[in-house]
Amino acid sequence: MQSTVQPALLLIRVTFGLFLLAWGANKLVDTQGTSGIFAKFYGIEQLATSGSLIAGGLQILLSLAIIAGAYKTISYGIGVVIHGISTIATAGHILMPLAEGSNLLFMAGLPIMGAILGLFIARKHDTFLSFDALRAKRG
């Protein structure tokens, strides 16, 4: 693989992991806000504080696995699914970004979706500073 591709995949991996880490931490810190987001975008009314804390903890674990390049098929795949669901849930804002009551910031989800789909597709080439690559060398 071309020498510039691996650092590029590392950048996508780390920045996507940090993106998920921030949202996971937010679920721990702002459980009420998380409950509101789940109600508005996912139709899950009255998410319990424990539900927010569990979701946040799991998302932080996932983000750390992604940053480390660990179990890439599983961790990247779950990351794609989570962000895909989020993108679909905000489709109205994405399709009509300038409509009244919409928020242009939801459009940022599209390039993130493209980047992580590309990362998932190229996961076998994502070996630079990757846990999976280190594990393969040792085993």
QUIQUIFEN-V907602 format. One record per residue. RES is the residue in three letters. PHI is phi in radians with two decimals (* if undefined). PSI is psi in degrees with one decimal (* if undefined). NEAR is the number of other C-alpha atoms within 8 Angstrom. Layout:
BEGIN
res=RES phi=PHI psi=PSI near=NEAR
res=RES phi=PHI psi=PSI near=NEAR
END
This chain:
BEGIN
res=MET phi=* psi=143.1 near=5
res=GLN phi=-1.00 psi=140.1 near=5
res=SER phi=-1.10 psi=-24.5 near=6
res=THR phi=-1.44 psi=-17.5 near=6
res=VAL phi=-1.23 psi=-42.6 near=8
res=GLN phi=-1.11 psi=-44.8 near=13
res=PRO phi=-1.11 psi=-33.3 near=9
res=ALA phi=-1.14 psi=-43.0 near=8
res=LEU phi=-1.13 psi=-37.7 near=11
res=LEU phi=-1.05 psi=-44.0 near=11
res=LEU phi=-1.07 psi=-43.8 near=8
res=ILE phi=-1.12 psi=-44.7 near=11
res=ARG phi=-1.03 psi=-50.3 near=13
res=VAL phi=-1.18 psi=-43.8 near=11
res=THR phi=-1.22 psi=-36.0 near=9
res=PHE phi=-1.17 psi=-41.1 near=13
res=GLY phi=-1.06 psi=-42.0 near=14
res=LEU phi=-1.14 psi=-37.7 near=10
res=PHE phi=-1.02 psi=-49.8 near=8
res=LEU phi=-1.16 psi=-35.2 near=12
res=LEU phi=-1.08 psi=-44.1 near=12
res=ALA phi=-1.08 psi=-43.9 near=8
res=TRP phi=-1.22 psi=-33.6 near=10
res=GLY phi=-1.15 psi=-44.4 near=14
res=ALA phi=-1.10 psi=-37.3 near=11
res=ASN phi=-1.07 psi=-36.4 near=11
res=LYS phi=-1.12 psi=-29.7 near=14
res=LEU phi=-1.37 psi=-37.5 near=11
res=VAL phi=-1.49 psi=-37.8 near=6
res=ASP phi=-2.12 psi=72.8 near=8
res=THR phi=-1.15 psi=-33.9 near=12
res=GLN phi=-1.18 psi=-43.5 near=7
res=GLY phi=-1.10 psi=-40.3 near=8
res=THR phi=-1.09 psi=-41.8 near=12
res=SER phi=-1.04 psi=-41.7 near=14
res=GLY phi=-1.13 psi=-40.9 near=9
res=ILE phi=-1.13 psi=-45.1 near=9
res=PHE phi=-1.10 psi=-36.7 near=12
res=ALA phi=-1.20 psi=-46.9 near=12
res=LYS phi=-1.23 psi=-45.1 near=8
res=PHE phi=-1.75 psi=-23.9 near=8
res=TYR phi=-2.07 psi=-1.8 near=8
res=GLY phi=1.24 psi=18.6 near=7
res=ILE phi=-1.73 psi=101.1 near=8
res=GLU phi=-1.39 psi=143.4 near=7
res=GLN phi=0.90 psi=55.9 near=7
res=LEU phi=-1.08 psi=125.2 near=11
res=ALA phi=-1.18 psi=154.3 near=7
res=THR phi=-0.97 psi=-41.0 near=9
res=SER phi=-1.10 psi=-35.2 near=6
res=GLY phi=-1.13 psi=-40.7 near=8
res=SER phi=-1.15 psi=-42.1 near=14
res=LEU phi=-1.16 psi=-40.3 near=11
res=ILE phi=-1.16 psi=-46.9 near=8
res=ALA phi=-1.06 psi=-42.4 near=10
res=GLY phi=-1.11 psi=-44.0 near=14
res=GLY phi=-1.09 psi=-44.6 near=11
res=LEU phi=-1.12 psi=-38.9 near=9
res=GLN phi=-1.17 psi=-36.6 near=12
res=ILE phi=-1.14 psi=-43.3 near=12
res=LEU phi=-1.05 psi=-43.6 near=8
res=LEU phi=-1.07 psi=-44.8 near=12
res=SER phi=-1.10 psi=-37.8 near=13
res=LEU phi=-1.19 psi=-37.5 near=10
res=ALA phi=-1.12 psi=-40.8 near=12
res=ILE phi=-1.14 psi=-48.0 near=15
res=ILE phi=-1.00 psi=-40.3 near=13
res=ALA phi=-1.35 psi=-13.7 near=10
res=GLY phi=1.21 psi=40.1 near=14
res=ALA phi=-1.79 psi=133.9 near=11
res=TYR phi=0.86 psi=56.2 near=8
res=LYS phi=-1.01 psi=-41.8 near=12
res=THR phi=-1.06 psi=-43.1 near=8
res=ILE phi=-1.31 psi=-53.2 near=7
res=SER phi=-1.17 psi=-44.6 near=12
res=TYR phi=-1.15 psi=-39.0 near=12
res=GLY phi=-1.08 psi=-44.8 near=10
res=ILE phi=-1.13 psi=-39.4 near=8
res=GLY phi=-1.05 psi=-42.4 near=10
res=VAL phi=-1.09 psi=-44.5 near=12
res=VAL phi=-1.11 psi=-47.3 near=8
res=ILE phi=-1.05 psi=-48.9 near=8
res=HIS phi=-1.22 psi=-32.2 near=10
res=GLY phi=-1.10 psi=-43.3 near=9
res=ILE phi=-1.09 psi=-43.3 near=8
res=SER phi=-1.09 psi=-40.6 near=8
res=THR phi=-1.15 psi=-43.4 near=11
res=ILE phi=-1.12 psi=-40.3 near=7
res=ALA phi=-1.12 psi=-25.2 near=9
res=THR phi=-1.87 psi=18.6 near=10
res=ALA phi=-0.98 psi=-36.8 near=8
res=GLY phi=-1.03 psi=-41.4 near=8
res=HIS phi=-1.22 psi=-33.9 near=13
res=ILE phi=-1.28 psi=-42.3 near=10
res=LEU phi=-1.25 psi=-30.9 near=6
res=MET phi=-2.24 psi=64.9 near=8
res=PRO phi=-1.16 psi=-21.3 near=12
res=LEU phi=-1.81 psi=4.9 near=7
res=ALA phi=-1.19 psi=153.8 near=7
res=GLU phi=-1.07 psi=132.7 near=4
res=GLY phi=1.50 psi=-5.2 near=4
res=SER phi=-1.53 psi=174.6 near=9
res=ASN phi=-2.41 psi=118.8 near=8
res=LEU phi=-1.05 psi=-24.2 near=10
res=LEU phi=-1.12 psi=-21.9 near=6
res=PHE phi=-1.12 psi=-24.1 near=10
res=MET phi=-1.08 psi=-24.6 near=10
res=ALA phi=-1.09 psi=-21.1 near=8
res=GLY phi=-1.17 psi=-25.7 near=10
res=LEU phi=-1.19 psi=-51.1 near=8
res=PRO phi=-1.15 psi=-29.4 near=8
res=ILE phi=-1.12 psi=-43.9 near=9
res=MET phi=-1.05 psi=-45.3 near=12
res=GLY phi=-1.08 psi=-43.0 near=8
res=ALA phi=-1.13 psi=-42.6 near=9
res=ILE phi=-1.33 psi=-28.3 near=14
res=LEU phi=-1.13 psi=-42.7 near=9
res=GLY phi=-1.08 psi=-41.6 near=8
res=LEU phi=-1.08 psi=-43.7 near=13
res=PHE phi=-1.10 psi=-44.7 near=12
res=ILE phi=-1.07 psi=-39.4 near=7
res=ALA phi=-1.67 psi=15.6 near=9
res=ARG phi=-0.99 psi=-31.0 near=9
res=LYS phi=-1.22 psi=-20.8 near=6
res=HIS phi=-1.65 psi=-6.7 near=7
res=ASP phi=-1.50 psi=81.9 near=12
res=THR phi=-2.03 psi=-11.1 near=10
res=PHE phi=-1.25 psi=118.6 near=8
res=LEU phi=0.96 psi=40.9 near=9
res=SER phi=-1.85 psi=135.1 near=11
res=PHE phi=-1.01 psi=-44.1 near=9
res=ASP phi=-1.07 psi=-40.5 near=11
res=ALA phi=-1.16 psi=-41.7 near=10
res=LEU phi=-1.10 psi=-43.8 near=9
res=ARG phi=-1.10 psi=-39.5 near=8
res=ALA phi=-1.17 psi=-37.5 near=7
res=LYS phi=-1.14 psi=-37.7 near=6
res=ARG phi=-1.35 psi=-30.5 near=5
res=GLY phi=-1.68 psi=* near=4
END
